[in-house]
Amino acid sequence: MTAIIHPDSSVDRVAAQTSFRVAKPVRGLSDRAIAWLFVTPTIALLLAINIFPLIWMIRLSFTSLNLSMSYLPMRFVGLDNYIDILTDEDVWYRLQATARFVISTVALQVFIGFGLALLINRQFRSHSFWTTIILLPMMLSPAVVGNFWTLLLQPQIGPFNYVVGLFTGIAPSSFSMTGEVALAPWTIVLVDTWMWAPYVMLICLAGLRSIPDYIYEAAEVDRASHWRQFWSITVPMVMPFLMLAVLFRAIENFKMFDMVNLLTSGGPGSTTELVSITLKRAAFEKWRTGYSSALAIILFVTVFGAANIYVKTLNRVKQR
Amino acid sequence: MTAAKSTAHSIVEASSRVKMFAAAIVILYAVTAIAPLLWIVATAFKSQSDAIAYPPKAVFQPTLEGYVDLFTVRTRQTPDFIASLPPATTWYDKLVRKHDMVIAGPSKVVPRFINSLVVGFGSTFLAVLLGTLSAYAFSRFRIPLADDLLFFILSTRMMPPVAVAIPIYLMYRQLNLTDTWTGMILLYTAVNVSLAVWLLKGFIDEIPREYEEAALVDGYTRLQALRKVVLPQAVTGIAATAIFCLIFSWNEYAFAVLLTSGDAQTMPPFIPFIIGEGGQDWPAVAAATTLFVIPIVLFTILLRRHLLRGITFGAVRK
C-alpha cells in the first residue's frame, strides 16, 4: 500500500486518516451499509404512517368527500374548502378561543413554574421529595385528568366548589365551573395549568442549576442588589430554557384536544371549543372529510410556522 | 472559597429563614396540587351514596363497592328473588346483594386493560428497537442530510393528533386495521419512534467512541461492537426511553378514541364511560383511575433522574 504524503499534511491529519483506516471493519458489513440498514426502517415507518397519509389528505382537501354521503361521487372542488374555512366566522372564533387558551395557559404556567423553580432552587431539606410530588400531574393521562376534574368541579357534589365556598362564602351550588359561559374558558386554563406548570418548573430548574455560582459571587463583590442580580443574571441565563418550555407548551396547547374534550367537550355552547375539537366534529361527527382535511392542513401549516419562529427565537436567545 | 461559603451572605447557600419561607410555599403548593388526586383515590373507596353526598364527604366508611362495580356487570332484582337464591358465597356477592343487585358477569375492564398492555408494550418494543438502530447510526456514522432527517423525525411528532387521525382512519379502513392491535401498535410506534431516536441519540453520543474503536481494532465487526460494547453501556438510556414510550402509549387518548371502538380499545377512552344506574358510576370510575394511575406514579419515581431529558426530547441533559 502506497501512501501519498502531502508536503503540508500535519501529524494530526495523518493520525485521523490512520484511525479511519483502522476503524474500517475487516469483515462484516461496511459502515455505510449499516448506516442505511439502521435508519431505513424508521424512515419507512414514518413515511407510511405520517407522510403518505398527509399527502393523501392534501389531495382530499381539494375534494367534496363526505363519508356520511359516500354514495355521492367525489368531486374536485379546487380551493373551495379553504375559502369556506377562511371566510367562516365560526372558525375564526374557534381560533381566537384557542389563541386565548394558549396565551393564558403559557403565561400562568411560566409565572407559577418559574416561581416554584426559584423557591425549590433554595435547596431546603426534603426539596427533592416535594419536587417529585409536584411533578406527578404532568405524567397523568390528559383524558383521565379531564374526566376526574369533572367530578371535582361538580357544583353539588364536587369538593372544588365547596372549598371555594368555604373561603369566599359563595354558595357552592350557585355556580358551575364547567357549565357557565363566563367560567368555562377559565376552567380549562386552570386544569391545564394544574397539569403543566410542573413542566415549566422542571425546565426552569435545569436553567437555574446551569448558572455557575461564581457569577453571583462576582456580582456580590460588585455589590449588585438581589433585585439587580435577578434581572441581569438569573433571568437572561434561564431565558433559553424558558423559551424551550414556552415553545413546547404553546405547540402542545394549540393542538389541545383530550383534556378539554373530556372536561367540557367544547361547551357550554361552543365557549371552550378549541380548534382541535372543531376539527374532530367536522371529521368524525359530520364526516365532512374534504372540508376537515383542509382545516387539518391549515393547522399543520400553523403549527410548523409557529414552531419555526420559536426555534429561531430560541437560537437567537441562546447566542446571546 | 471555604471562607466565602461560611459567610451568611453566600448565594450558594440561602439563609435558613429564606429556606423556610421557600419550603413553606413549595409544600403548600405540592399539597394543594396533589389533593385532587388523593380525592379520586379516596372516592374509589366510597359507597355510591357517599361519593355523591352534599356536602362532599372527606370522612367516610371505606368500602370496596367501587372496585366490585368496576369489574362486574350487575342487574337489579327484587328482594324476594335474592332471598330465594342460595346464600352468597363470596364477599363481593354479599356486597352487591346488599343493594338488591346480582352479579351477572364480568365487565369489559379486563379486556380493555389487556389492550392497553398489548398496545403499550408492543409499540414500546418496536419504537425502542427502531429508535436504537437509528440513533446509533445518527450518532456514529456520517449520514447525508442527517440534521434534516432528524428534524423530519421530530416534526412528525408535532402534528396535531386529530388531524393525523383523519387520513389514518381512511387508510386503516382500506387495510382493515381499524380497531385492531396491529393498527394501534403501528400508529403508536410511529409516534414514539421520534422520541426514541432523539433521546437515544443523546444517550449514545455520551458513550465514548474509543471503546468501540478499541473493539474494532481487536477484530470485532461493527455489529459485534454494537452488541457487546455499546448496548451494555446504553442500557440505562434504553430503559428510560422505553418507560417514556410506555407512558405515552398508556396515556394516549385522541387516536384511541377516534380509531378504536371495541376490540382494541385501550383504557383512556374506556374509563369515562363506566356507567352505573343513572349516570357515571363515580366510585367505579375513581377505582379505574386509581388502578390506571398507579403504574405512572411508580414510573415517575423511577424516571426522576431522566425526566428532564424525556420531556425535552433530550435537549436538556441533567
Interface residues (C-beta under 8 A of the other chain):
Chain A: S19 V22 A23 P25 V26 R27 G28 L29 D31 R32 I34 A35 W36 L37 F38 V39 P41 T42 I43 L45 L46 A48 I49 N50 I51 F52 P53 L54 W56 M57 L60 L116 L119 I120 R122 Q123 F124 R125 S126 H127 W130 T132 I133 I134 L135 L136 P137 M138 M139 L140 S141 P142 A143 V144 N147 F148 W149 L151 L152 Q156 I157 G158 P159 Y162 P172 S173 W194 P198 Y199 L202 I203 A206 R209 D213 Y216 E217 E220 Q229 F241 L244 F248 I251 F254 K255 F257 D258 N261 L262 S276 L279 K280 A283 F284 T289 S292 S293 L295 A296 I297 L299 F300 V303 F304 A307
Chain B: A4 H9 S10 I11 V12 E13 A14 V18 K19 M20 A22 A23 I25 V26 I27 Y29 A30 A33 I34 P36 L37 W39 I40 T43 A51 I52 A53 Y54 P55 P56 A58 L130 G131 L133 S134 Y136 A137 F138 F141 I143 L149 F152 I153 S155 T156 M158 M159 P160 P161 V162 A163 V164 A165 I166 P167 I168 Y169 L170 M171 L186 L187 T189 A190 V193 S194 V197 E213 L216 V217 G219 T221 R222 L223 Q224 I247 W250 N251 E252 Y253 A254 V257 L258 P268 P269 I271 P272 Q280 W282 V285 A286 T289 F292 V293 I296 V297 F299 T300 I301 R304 L307 L308 I311 T312 A315 V316 K318
